[in-house]
Structures are given as C-alpha cells and as structure tokens.
Amino acid sequence: MSSPSVYRLLLIILHCLYNLVDFILRTWIYWRYRVYQYFTANTFIQNIDNYIHLRILHLDKLPAHIVIILGTEKPSYSDLSNIVFWCIASGIPYITFYDHKGTLKKTEEILKDTLIERKLDMKQIIWNHEEYKNGITSTTTTTNGYKNGKSKHAQNGTRKFHINILSHTNGGKHSLVNTIKKLSTSYYNNRGGETGNHPPSPSSDMIDIEYLNNYINSDFKLPEPDLGIVCGNILCLYGILPWHIRTTEFIQLETHVNIHIDTFLQILYKYAKSEQRYGK
C-alpha cells in the first residue's frame, strides 16, 4: 500500500473516531440535562428568580440588551422561552433574537404561545415595539435606554421587557439594500416631506453615513446590543448590521438547544469580566 493511501486511511479513521466521540459527548450532555431537569423541575422552577438573583448579585455589570444569533440552528421554542425567562429574572430589558433565515420571524407566534403557556405575564412585554393589552397588541412609542441602572419604564413605576425578532430583511445586510432602494425611489420621484417615520426625501449631497444611520435607525428602534450570543460551531455574525454591534461583546455558544441555566449564567459571568475598550 502506497504512502498516500495509508495517510488517507488514517485520516478517515481519525475522522470517524472524532465523530464517534462527539456523538457520545452530545448524547451524554443531552441525557444528563434531561435527568437533571426531571428531578429538579418542581423545586427549581419555583425558586428560579431567587437562584438567578443570588448568582448575579456581585457581578460588576449586566447587559441591558442581549442579542441571540441562531446561526444555522433551527429555533427550539422551549429553550428560547427559557432564555427569555432568565433574561427577565436577571433584569435584562432588551432581548433580541436574530435568525438570518427568517424561520423564527415567520413562526414567532409559536414562541409567544410557548411563553403564554409558561405563565409569563405578557403585560410586561413589548413585542417588536408592540405592547400587550388585554390579549392584543398595540403600538407603543417608548424611549429606550438605561439610566442609573434602571430602565425608564422602571423609573415610572412599571417594568417592561422588549422582545424583538430580527431576520436578514429587517436586521441584516438586506435592510441596507432596502434602504438604498427606498432612498433612490424617493429621490427620483421627488418626494418631499415625511415618509412614514423616515426623514424627508434628501438631495444627493445630503446623503452621507450619518443620514443613512438615522434613516435605518428610524426602523431599528433599539439600543445597541451589549452582549451577543452566537449559537453553533461556526463563529459568524450571519449578516447582522455592523453599526448595530459596534460595542457588542460576542460569546460563542455551542448550541441553544437544551441550554442549561448555569450555562446562561456562565455567559453573564464572562461578559461581566470582559473589558470593553470602545475602540481605544
């Protein structure tokens, strides 16, 4: 047998062994989590707020806005609802899910139903800029941001949590293409005055980076994410707009499926220890 054939055979054997070990580890993690969940569900869920509060009590900082990038993974609605509950228990007011394929955007009602089934008070939730009232949604014009460690809703005596579902069409590079198309159409049709929530139709010398930023942000009414969780084995941002993530700290998560609360808390610990230099 020639040397290239031997090397090829060894590579195939190593590849098979790697896949076998990876399969065994994933299976072990999956069943360990299921067994743990079965035996601790009753006591753990009842004390989840206290558990999280005690674990994050001494952290120097917490994100005000988390974005979860699903990558190539299919949405696991039960696990995404867990993340929502844990963010709310941690006092994180902005939770964004970015699925570049658009699957979650098309099926977001399933996520809503999952949250309702788990007894989440939907009156706390502002969903894609729409607020729940008596089982229906109505638009709201809230101001984003934290001040002195509290959201502006909290300062007014109410605590609201913002859940947003983004895809490549409304939170990725495709939205930049749509913006250019709108500006071109508006310019060549000589449309003056306001167009929806957007600035007036500009002349060609008015269009610069600042103008584009204001134009896009009139749709994307969210603060920049502080923490980004990238799901999957590939560390890729999947086209999420770069000016939304200028100061975002990214942490990779192997998968959001069967994510455990301690894994979520470990991500918060990593974020708290990170030093954001803001380009310095």
C-alpha positions as CSV (number, residue, x, y, z in Angstrom):
1,M,0.0,0.0,0.0
2,S,1.4,3.4,-1.0
3,S,2.1,6.1,1.5
4,P,-0.8,8.4,0.2
5,S,-3.3,5.6,0.7
6,V,-2.1,4.9,4.2
7,Y,-2.4,8.6,5.1
8,R,-5.8,8.7,3.6
9,L,-6.9,5.7,5.6
10,L,-5.5,7.2,8.8
11,L,-7.4,10.4,8.2
12,I,-10.6,8.5,7.6
13,I,-10.1,6.6,10.9
14,L,-9.4,9.7,12.8
15,H,-12.4,11.5,11.4
16,C,-14.7,8.5,12.3
17,L,-13.2,8.4,15.8
18,Y,-13.8,12.2,16.2
19,N,-17.4,11.9,15.1
20,L,-18.0,9.0,17.5
21,V,-16.5,10.8,20.5
22,D,-18.5,13.9,19.6
23,F,-21.7,11.9,19.3
24,I,-21.1,10.2,22.7
25,L,-20.4,13.6,24.4
26,R,-23.5,15.2,22.9
27,T,-25.7,12.2,23.9
28,W,-24.3,12.3,27.5
29,I,-24.9,16.0,27.8
30,Y,-28.4,15.7,26.5
31,W,-29.5,12.9,28.8
32,R,-27.7,14.4,31.8
33,Y,-29.7,17.6,31.3
34,R,-33.0,15.7,30.9
35,V,-32.4,13.6,34.0
36,Y,-31.4,16.8,36.0
37,Q,-34.5,18.6,34.6
38,Y,-36.8,15.7,35.6
39,F,-35.6,15.5,39.2
40,T,-35.3,19.3,39.9
41,A,-38.1,20.7,37.8
42,N,-40.6,21.2,40.7
43,T,-38.2,22.9,43.2
44,F,-36.0,24.6,40.7
45,I,-38.7,26.5,38.7
46,Q,-40.3,27.7,41.9
47,N,-37.0,29.4,43.0
48,I,-35.6,30.4,39.7
49,D,-35.8,34.2,40.4
50,N,-34.0,33.8,43.7
51,Y,-31.4,31.4,42.2
52,I,-30.5,33.9,39.5
53,H,-30.6,36.9,41.8
54,L,-28.1,35.3,44.2
55,R,-25.8,34.2,41.3
56,I,-25.6,37.7,39.7
57,L,-25.7,39.8,42.8
58,H,-22.0,40.5,42.8
59,L,-21.4,41.0,39.1
60,D,-19.9,44.3,38.2
61,K,-22.1,44.8,35.2
62,L,-25.0,43.2,33.3
63,P,-26.0,43.7,29.7
64,A,-29.0,46.0,29.0
65,H,-29.5,44.4,25.6
66,I,-28.8,40.8,24.6
67,V,-28.9,39.5,21.0
68,I,-29.0,35.8,20.4
69,I,-27.8,34.9,16.9
70,L,-29.2,31.5,16.0
71,G,-26.9,30.9,13.0
72,T,-27.6,27.6,11.2
73,E,-29.7,26.2,14.1
74,K,-33.4,25.7,13.9
75,P,-35.4,27.5,16.7
76,S,-36.1,25.5,19.8
77,Y,-39.0,27.4,21.2
78,S,-38.9,25.9,24.6
79,D,-35.2,26.8,25.0
80,L,-35.7,30.3,23.6
81,S,-38.5,30.8,26.1
82,N,-36.1,29.7,28.9
83,I,-33.7,32.4,27.7
84,V,-36.5,35.0,27.8
85,F,-37.4,33.9,31.4
86,W,-33.8,34.0,32.6
87,C,-33.2,37.4,31.0
88,I,-36.3,38.8,32.7
89,A,-35.2,37.3,36.0
90,S,-31.8,38.9,35.5
91,G,-33.4,42.3,34.9
92,I,-32.2,42.5,31.2
93,P,-34.8,44.6,29.5
94,Y,-33.9,44.1,25.8
95,I,-33.9,40.6,24.3
96,T,-33.4,40.2,20.6
97,F,-33.3,37.0,18.5
98,Y,-31.6,37.2,15.1
99,D,-32.3,34.4,12.7
100,H,-30.9,35.3,9.3
101,K,-33.0,32.5,7.6
102,G,-36.3,34.2,8.8
103,T,-37.7,31.0,10.2
104,L,-38.3,32.5,13.7
105,K,-39.8,35.6,12.2
106,K,-42.3,33.6,10.3
107,T,-43.2,31.4,13.4
108,E,-42.9,33.9,16.2
109,E,-46.5,33.2,17.2
110,I,-45.3,29.8,18.4
111,L,-42.7,31.5,20.7
112,K,-45.5,33.8,22.0
113,D,-47.7,30.8,22.7
114,T,-44.9,29.0,24.5
115,L,-44.3,32.0,26.7
116,I,-48.0,32.3,27.5
117,E,-48.3,28.6,28.3
118,R,-45.5,29.0,30.8
119,K,-47.5,31.8,32.6
120,L,-45.4,34.7,31.5
121,D,-47.2,38.0,32.2
122,M,-47.4,39.3,28.7
123,K,-48.4,42.8,30.0
124,Q,-44.7,43.1,30.9
125,I,-43.7,42.5,27.3
126,I,-43.2,44.9,24.4
127,W,-43.1,42.7,21.4
128,N,-41.4,44.2,18.3
129,H,-42.4,47.6,19.5
130,E,-46.0,46.4,20.2
131,E,-47.4,46.2,23.7
132,Y,-49.8,43.5,25.0
133,K,-53.0,44.9,26.4
134,N,-55.9,42.5,27.3
135,G,-54.6,39.8,25.0
136,I,-54.0,42.0,21.9
137,T,-51.1,44.2,20.8
138,S,-51.0,47.9,20.3
139,T,-48.1,50.1,19.1
140,T,-46.1,51.9,21.7
141,T,-43.7,54.8,21.5
142,T,-41.3,54.0,24.2
143,T,-37.8,55.5,24.8
144,N,-35.0,53.0,25.0
145,G,-32.1,53.0,27.4
146,Y,-30.9,52.7,31.0
147,K,-30.4,55.5,33.5
148,N,-28.7,54.9,36.8
149,G,-29.1,51.2,36.5
150,K,-32.8,51.3,35.9
151,S,-34.9,51.4,32.7
152,K,-37.0,54.4,32.1
153,H,-40.1,52.2,32.5
154,A,-38.9,51.1,35.9
155,Q,-38.4,54.8,36.9
156,N,-42.1,55.4,36.1
157,G,-43.1,52.5,38.4
158,T,-43.5,49.8,35.7
159,R,-41.0,47.3,34.3
160,K,-41.2,46.4,30.7
161,F,-39.2,43.9,28.7
162,H,-38.6,44.3,25.0
163,I,-38.5,41.1,22.8
164,N,-37.6,41.6,19.2
165,I,-37.3,39.1,16.3
166,L,-35.0,40.1,13.5
167,S,-34.0,38.4,10.2
168,H,-31.9,39.4,7.2
169,T,-34.7,41.5,5.9
170,N,-35.1,43.8,8.9
171,G,-31.9,43.4,10.9
172,G,-29.3,42.3,8.4
173,K,-27.5,43.5,5.4
174,H,-30.6,43.1,3.3
175,S,-32.2,46.0,5.2
176,L,-29.3,48.2,3.9
177,V,-30.2,47.2,0.4
178,N,-33.9,48.1,1.1
179,T,-32.8,51.4,2.5
180,I,-30.9,52.3,-0.6
181,K,-33.8,51.3,-2.8
182,K,-36.2,53.5,-0.8
183,L,-33.9,56.5,-1.0
184,S,-33.4,56.0,-4.7
185,T,-37.1,55.8,-5.3
186,S,-37.8,58.7,-3.1
187,Y,-35.2,60.8,-4.7
188,Y,-36.1,60.2,-8.3
189,N,-39.8,60.7,-7.6
190,N,-39.0,64.0,-5.9
191,R,-41.0,63.1,-2.8
192,G,-40.7,65.9,-0.3
193,G,-41.7,65.9,3.3
194,E,-42.0,63.0,5.7
195,T,-42.3,59.4,4.5
196,G,-43.7,57.4,7.5
197,N,-41.2,57.6,10.3
198,H,-38.3,58.4,8.0
199,P,-36.6,61.7,7.4
200,P,-37.7,63.8,4.4
201,S,-36.5,62.9,0.9
202,P,-32.9,64.1,0.6
203,S,-31.0,65.7,-2.2
204,S,-27.9,63.8,-3.4
205,D,-25.5,66.0,-1.4
206,M,-27.4,65.3,1.9
207,I,-26.8,61.5,1.8
208,D,-23.9,60.5,3.9
209,I,-23.1,57.9,6.6
210,E,-24.9,59.9,9.3
211,Y,-28.0,60.3,7.2
212,L,-28.1,56.6,6.4
213,N,-27.6,55.7,10.0
214,N,-30.6,57.9,11.1
215,Y,-32.7,56.6,8.3
216,I,-32.1,52.9,9.2
217,N,-32.4,53.6,13.0
218,S,-35.9,55.0,12.4
219,D,-36.9,51.4,11.8
220,F,-34.5,49.8,14.2
221,K,-35.6,51.5,17.4
222,L,-33.3,49.6,19.8
223,P,-30.2,50.3,21.8
224,E,-27.0,48.7,20.5
225,P,-26.6,45.2,22.0
226,D,-24.1,44.9,24.8
227,L,-23.8,41.1,24.6
228,G,-24.2,38.9,21.5
229,I,-24.5,35.1,21.9
230,V,-23.6,33.3,18.7
231,C,-25.1,29.8,18.6
232,G,-23.4,27.0,16.7
233,N,-19.9,25.7,15.9
234,I,-19.1,28.5,13.5
235,L,-18.4,31.9,14.9
236,C,-20.2,34.0,12.3
237,L,-22.5,37.0,12.5
238,Y,-24.6,36.0,9.6
239,G,-25.1,39.5,8.2
240,I,-26.4,41.4,11.2
241,L,-25.8,45.1,10.6
242,P,-22.3,46.1,11.7
243,W,-23.4,49.5,13.1
244,H,-25.8,47.8,15.5
245,I,-22.9,45.9,17.1
246,R,-20.1,48.4,17.3
247,T,-19.6,47.9,21.1
248,T,-21.1,44.4,21.4
249,E,-19.2,41.7,23.3
250,F,-19.6,38.3,21.5
251,I,-19.6,35.0,23.2
252,Q,-20.0,31.7,21.3
253,L,-22.4,29.0,22.5
254,E,-22.2,25.5,21.0
255,T,-26.0,25.2,20.8
256,H,-29.0,26.9,22.3
257,V,-30.8,23.5,22.3
258,N,-31.2,22.1,25.8
259,I,-29.3,25.1,27.2
260,H,-29.0,25.0,31.0
261,I,-29.5,27.9,33.3
262,D,-25.9,27.6,34.6
263,T,-24.6,27.9,31.0
264,F,-26.6,31.1,30.6
265,L,-25.2,32.4,33.9
266,Q,-21.6,31.5,32.9
267,I,-22.1,33.7,29.8
268,L,-23.2,36.6,32.0
269,Y,-20.0,36.0,34.2
270,K,-17.8,36.1,31.1
271,Y,-19.5,39.3,30.0
272,A,-19.1,40.9,33.4
273,K,-15.3,40.1,33.3
274,S,-14.8,41.5,29.8
275,E,-13.2,44.9,29.3
276,Q,-14.9,46.8,26.6
277,R,-12.5,49.4,25.2
278,Y,-14.9,51.0,22.8
279,G,-12.3,51.2,20.1
280,K,-9.5,52.6,22.3
